[in-house]
Amino acid sequence: MEHWFKKNLGDAMLAYDEQDRIEKLLSTAHLDAGSPDDLAGFIRHESNGGLHCEVNVYLSPRSATVATAINAEQCSRPSAEDLSLLVGSEEAWQVLFPELNR
């Protein structure tokens, strides 16, 4: 099993700059690799019952170089529920989450 990567950006109210930086890094990596469908980043706002939600970015296994650059931690593949595509092709959904009917 290939590992995914996760980067917690913290409070959603304060995450914009770091999210923008990651989006730029990932967009460059995606283009440099020839825009493969399996190189993608996703984002989800998650709440652990606190006052504010936190922003988590999930990077596909092929995004390992970017994951290293942003100090993301390895994780298992996230649930597709409530994920939004941050960077990548729309085909990434079917390639990375084949159980979905999009």
Rosetta constraint file for C-alpha pairs under 8 A:
AtomPair CA 2 CA 61 HARMONIC 6.02 0.50
AtomPair CA 3 CA 60 HARMONIC 7.79 0.50
AtomPair CA 3 CA 61 HARMONIC 5.59 0.50
AtomPair CA 3 CA 74 HARMONIC 5.94 0.50
AtomPair CA 3 CA 75 HARMONIC 5.90 0.50
AtomPair CA 3 CA 76 HARMONIC 5.71 0.50
AtomPair CA 3 CA 77 HARMONIC 7.01 0.50
AtomPair CA 4 CA 58 HARMONIC 7.01 0.50
AtomPair CA 4 CA 59 HARMONIC 5.86 0.50
AtomPair CA 4 CA 60 HARMONIC 5.07 0.50
AtomPair CA 4 CA 61 HARMONIC 4.80 0.50
AtomPair CA 4 CA 74 HARMONIC 5.73 0.50
AtomPair CA 4 CA 75 HARMONIC 5.18 0.50
AtomPair CA 4 CA 76 HARMONIC 5.54 0.50
AtomPair CA 4 CA 77 HARMONIC 5.50 0.50
AtomPair CA 4 CA 78 HARMONIC 7.91 0.50
AtomPair CA 5 CA 58 HARMONIC 5.57 0.50
AtomPair CA 5 CA 59 HARMONIC 4.99 0.50
AtomPair CA 5 CA 60 HARMONIC 6.61 0.50
AtomPair CA 5 CA 61 HARMONIC 7.02 0.50
AtomPair CA 5 CA 64 HARMONIC 7.53 0.50
AtomPair CA 5 CA 67 HARMONIC 6.35 0.50
AtomPair CA 5 CA 72 HARMONIC 5.79 0.50
AtomPair CA 5 CA 73 HARMONIC 5.36 0.50
AtomPair CA 5 CA 74 HARMONIC 4.42 0.50
AtomPair CA 5 CA 75 HARMONIC 5.28 0.50
AtomPair CA 5 CA 76 HARMONIC 7.63 0.50
AtomPair CA 6 CA 56 HARMONIC 6.68 0.50
AtomPair CA 6 CA 57 HARMONIC 5.64 0.50
AtomPair CA 6 CA 58 HARMONIC 4.60 0.50
AtomPair CA 6 CA 59 HARMONIC 6.35 0.50
AtomPair CA 6 CA 67 HARMONIC 7.89 0.50
AtomPair CA 6 CA 72 HARMONIC 5.28 0.50
AtomPair CA 6 CA 73 HARMONIC 5.34 0.50
AtomPair CA 6 CA 74 HARMONIC 6.29 0.50
AtomPair CA 6 CA 75 HARMONIC 6.26 0.50
AtomPair CA 7 CA 56 HARMONIC 5.65 0.50
AtomPair CA 7 CA 57 HARMONIC 5.16 0.50
AtomPair CA 7 CA 58 HARMONIC 6.59 0.50
AtomPair CA 7 CA 70 HARMONIC 7.68 0.50
AtomPair CA 7 CA 71 HARMONIC 7.40 0.50
AtomPair CA 7 CA 72 HARMONIC 4.64 0.50
AtomPair CA 7 CA 73 HARMONIC 6.48 0.50
AtomPair CA 8 CA 54 HARMONIC 7.21 0.50
AtomPair CA 8 CA 55 HARMONIC 6.03 0.50
AtomPair CA 8 CA 56 HARMONIC 4.47 0.50
AtomPair CA 8 CA 57 HARMONIC 6.43 0.50
AtomPair CA 8 CA 72 HARMONIC 7.95 0.50
AtomPair CA 9 CA 15 HARMONIC 5.55 0.50
AtomPair CA 9 CA 18 HARMONIC 6.98 0.50
AtomPair CA 9 CA 19 HARMONIC 7.36 0.50
AtomPair CA 9 CA 54 HARMONIC 6.76 0.50
AtomPair CA 9 CA 55 HARMONIC 5.26 0.50
AtomPair CA 9 CA 56 HARMONIC 5.87 0.50
AtomPair CA 9 CA 57 HARMONIC 7.46 0.50
AtomPair CA 10 CA 14 HARMONIC 7.27 0.50
AtomPair CA 10 CA 15 HARMONIC 6.37 0.50
AtomPair CA 10 CA 53 HARMONIC 7.94 0.50
AtomPair CA 10 CA 54 HARMONIC 4.77 0.50
AtomPair CA 10 CA 55 HARMONIC 5.71 0.50
AtomPair CA 10 CA 56 HARMONIC 7.57 0.50
AtomPair CA 11 CA 15 HARMONIC 6.17 0.50
AtomPair CA 11 CA 52 HARMONIC 6.34 0.50
AtomPair CA 11 CA 53 HARMONIC 6.00 0.50
AtomPair CA 11 CA 54 HARMONIC 4.55 0.50
AtomPair CA 11 CA 55 HARMONIC 6.46 0.50
AtomPair CA 12 CA 16 HARMONIC 7.45 0.50
AtomPair CA 12 CA 45 HARMONIC 7.33 0.50
AtomPair CA 12 CA 52 HARMONIC 7.22 0.50
AtomPair CA 12 CA 53 HARMONIC 6.00 0.50
AtomPair CA 12 CA 54 HARMONIC 5.17 0.50
AtomPair CA 12 CA 55 HARMONIC 5.40 0.50
AtomPair CA 15 CA 19 HARMONIC 5.95 0.50
AtomPair CA 15 CA 55 HARMONIC 6.96 0.50
AtomPair CA 16 CA 20 HARMONIC 6.03 0.50
AtomPair CA 17 CA 21 HARMONIC 6.26 0.50
AtomPair CA 18 CA 22 HARMONIC 6.19 0.50
AtomPair CA 19 CA 23 HARMONIC 6.06 0.50
AtomPair CA 20 CA 24 HARMONIC 6.23 0.50
AtomPair CA 21 CA 25 HARMONIC 6.29 0.50
AtomPair CA 22 CA 26 HARMONIC 5.99 0.50
AtomPair CA 22 CA 66 HARMONIC 7.99 0.50
AtomPair CA 22 CA 70 HARMONIC 7.42 0.50
AtomPair CA 23 CA 27 HARMONIC 5.93 0.50
AtomPair CA 23 CA 86 HARMONIC 6.85 0.50
AtomPair CA 23 CA 87 HARMONIC 6.54 0.50
AtomPair CA 24 CA 28 HARMONIC 6.19 0.50
AtomPair CA 25 CA 29 HARMONIC 6.26 0.50
AtomPair CA 25 CA 66 HARMONIC 6.69 0.50
AtomPair CA 26 CA 30 HARMONIC 5.95 0.50
AtomPair CA 26 CA 40 HARMONIC 7.65 0.50
AtomPair CA 26 CA 41 HARMONIC 7.30 0.50
AtomPair CA 26 CA 63 HARMONIC 7.61 0.50
AtomPair CA 26 CA 66 HARMONIC 6.34 0.50
AtomPair CA 26 CA 87 HARMONIC 6.67 0.50
AtomPair CA 27 CA 31 HARMONIC 6.19 0.50
AtomPair CA 27 CA 87 HARMONIC 6.14 0.50
AtomPair CA 27 CA 88 HARMONIC 7.56 0.50
AtomPair CA 28 CA 32 HARMONIC 5.98 0.50
AtomPair CA 29 CA 33 HARMONIC 6.09 0.50
AtomPair CA 29 CA 63 HARMONIC 7.89 0.50
AtomPair CA 29 CA 66 HARMONIC 7.39 0.50
AtomPair CA 30 CA 34 HARMONIC 6.54 0.50
AtomPair CA 30 CA 35 HARMONIC 4.91 0.50
AtomPair CA 30 CA 36 HARMONIC 6.87 0.50
AtomPair CA 30 CA 39 HARMONIC 6.34 0.50
AtomPair CA 30 CA 40 HARMONIC 7.47 0.50
AtomPair CA 30 CA 87 HARMONIC 7.96 0.50
AtomPair CA 30 CA 88 HARMONIC 6.98 0.50
AtomPair CA 31 CA 35 HARMONIC 4.96 0.50
AtomPair CA 35 CA 39 HARMONIC 7.40 0.50
AtomPair CA 35 CA 88 HARMONIC 7.33 0.50
AtomPair CA 35 CA 89 HARMONIC 7.51 0.50
AtomPair CA 36 CA 88 HARMONIC 7.93 0.50
AtomPair CA 36 CA 89 HARMONIC 7.78 0.50
AtomPair CA 37 CA 88 HARMONIC 6.74 0.50
AtomPair CA 37 CA 89 HARMONIC 5.79 0.50
AtomPair CA 37 CA 90 HARMONIC 7.87 0.50
AtomPair CA 37 CA 91 HARMONIC 5.83 0.50
AtomPair CA 37 CA 92 HARMONIC 4.73 0.50
AtomPair CA 37 CA 95 HARMONIC 6.71 0.50
AtomPair CA 38 CA 60 HARMONIC 6.90 0.50
AtomPair CA 38 CA 61 HARMONIC 7.97 0.50
AtomPair CA 38 CA 62 HARMONIC 6.50 0.50
AtomPair CA 38 CA 92 HARMONIC 5.66 0.50
AtomPair CA 38 CA 95 HARMONIC 6.25 0.50
AtomPair CA 38 CA 96 HARMONIC 6.40 0.50
AtomPair CA 39 CA 59 HARMONIC 7.82 0.50
AtomPair CA 39 CA 60 HARMONIC 5.91 0.50
AtomPair CA 39 CA 61 HARMONIC 7.39 0.50
AtomPair CA 39 CA 62 HARMONIC 5.17 0.50
AtomPair CA 39 CA 63 HARMONIC 5.63 0.50
AtomPair CA 39 CA 88 HARMONIC 6.45 0.50
AtomPair CA 39 CA 92 HARMONIC 7.46 0.50
AtomPair CA 40 CA 59 HARMONIC 6.09 0.50
AtomPair CA 40 CA 60 HARMONIC 5.60 0.50
AtomPair CA 40 CA 62 HARMONIC 7.84 0.50
AtomPair CA 40 CA 63 HARMONIC 6.86 0.50
AtomPair CA 40 CA 85 HARMONIC 7.64 0.50
AtomPair CA 40 CA 86 HARMONIC 7.51 0.50
AtomPair CA 40 CA 87 HARMONIC 5.43 0.50
AtomPair CA 40 CA 88 HARMONIC 4.49 0.50
AtomPair CA 40 CA 89 HARMONIC 7.39 0.50
AtomPair CA 40 CA 92 HARMONIC 6.65 0.50
AtomPair CA 41 CA 57 HARMONIC 6.82 0.50
AtomPair CA 41 CA 58 HARMONIC 5.63 0.50
AtomPair CA 41 CA 59 HARMONIC 4.48 0.50
AtomPair CA 41 CA 60 HARMONIC 6.29 0.50
AtomPair CA 41 CA 63 HARMONIC 7.84 0.50
AtomPair CA 41 CA 85 HARMONIC 6.28 0.50
AtomPair CA 41 CA 86 HARMONIC 5.27 0.50
AtomPair CA 41 CA 87 HARMONIC 5.06 0.50
AtomPair CA 41 CA 88 HARMONIC 6.54 0.50
AtomPair CA 42 CA 57 HARMONIC 5.69 0.50
AtomPair CA 42 CA 58 HARMONIC 5.08 0.50
AtomPair CA 42 CA 59 HARMONIC 6.42 0.50
AtomPair CA 42 CA 83 HARMONIC 6.11 0.50
AtomPair CA 42 CA 84 HARMONIC 5.43 0.50
AtomPair CA 42 CA 85 HARMONIC 4.49 0.50
AtomPair CA 42 CA 86 HARMONIC 4.81 0.50
AtomPair CA 42 CA 87 HARMONIC 6.88 0.50
AtomPair CA 43 CA 55 HARMONIC 7.03 0.50
AtomPair CA 43 CA 56 HARMONIC 5.74 0.50
AtomPair CA 43 CA 57 HARMONIC 4.51 0.50
AtomPair CA 43 CA 58 HARMONIC 6.12 0.50
AtomPair CA 43 CA 83 HARMONIC 5.60 0.50
AtomPair CA 43 CA 84 HARMONIC 5.26 0.50
AtomPair CA 43 CA 85 HARMONIC 6.41 0.50
AtomPair CA 43 CA 86 HARMONIC 6.00 0.50
AtomPair CA 44 CA 55 HARMONIC 5.90 0.50
AtomPair CA 44 CA 56 HARMONIC 5.46 0.50
AtomPair CA 44 CA 57 HARMONIC 6.62 0.50
AtomPair CA 44 CA 82 HARMONIC 6.31 0.50
AtomPair CA 44 CA 83 HARMONIC 5.00 0.50
AtomPair CA 44 CA 84 HARMONIC 6.36 0.50
AtomPair CA 45 CA 53 HARMONIC 6.03 0.50
AtomPair CA 45 CA 54 HARMONIC 5.57 0.50
AtomPair CA 45 CA 55 HARMONIC 4.61 0.50
AtomPair CA 45 CA 56 HARMONIC 6.34 0.50
AtomPair CA 46 CA 53 HARMONIC 5.29 0.50
AtomPair CA 46 CA 54 HARMONIC 5.28 0.50
AtomPair CA 46 CA 55 HARMONIC 6.29 0.50
AtomPair CA 46 CA 56 HARMONIC 7.19 0.50
AtomPair CA 47 CA 52 HARMONIC 6.90 0.50
AtomPair CA 47 CA 53 HARMONIC 4.43 0.50
AtomPair CA 47 CA 54 HARMONIC 6.19 0.50
AtomPair CA 48 CA 53 HARMONIC 7.30 0.50
AtomPair CA 58 CA 78 HARMONIC 7.40 0.50
AtomPair CA 59 CA 63 HARMONIC 5.80 0.50
AtomPair CA 59 CA 64 HARMONIC 7.69 0.50
AtomPair CA 59 CA 67 HARMONIC 6.96 0.50
AtomPair CA 60 CA 64 HARMONIC 7.58 0.50
AtomPair CA 60 CA 77 HARMONIC 7.96 0.50
AtomPair CA 60 CA 96 HARMONIC 7.74 0.50
AtomPair CA 63 CA 67 HARMONIC 6.19 0.50
AtomPair CA 64 CA 68 HARMONIC 6.11 0.50
AtomPair CA 65 CA 69 HARMONIC 6.36 0.50
AtomPair CA 66 CA 70 HARMONIC 6.31 0.50
AtomPair CA 67 CA 71 HARMONIC 5.97 0.50
AtomPair CA 67 CA 72 HARMONIC 4.96 0.50
AtomPair CA 67 CA 73 HARMONIC 7.55 0.50
AtomPair CA 68 CA 72 HARMONIC 6.24 0.50
AtomPair CA 79 CA 83 HARMONIC 7.80 0.50
AtomPair CA 80 CA 97 HARMONIC 7.10 0.50
AtomPair CA 85 CA 90 HARMONIC 7.92 0.50
AtomPair CA 88 CA 92 HARMONIC 6.51 0.50
AtomPair CA 91 CA 95 HARMONIC 6.37 0.50
AtomPair CA 92 CA 96 HARMONIC 5.69 0.50
AtomPair CA 92 CA 97 HARMONIC 7.72 0.50
AtomPair CA 93 CA 97 HARMONIC 5.33 0.50
AtomPair CA 93 CA 98 HARMONIC 7.13 0.50
AtomPair CA 93 CA 100 HARMONIC 7.46 0.50
AtomPair CA 93 CA 102 HARMONIC 7.52 0.50
AtomPair CA 94 CA 98 HARMONIC 4.63 0.50
AtomPair CA 94 CA 99 HARMONIC 7.57 0.50
AtomPair CA 94 CA 100 HARMONIC 6.62 0.50
AtomPair CA 94 CA 101 HARMONIC 7.72 0.50
AtomPair CA 94 CA 102 HARMONIC 7.35 0.50
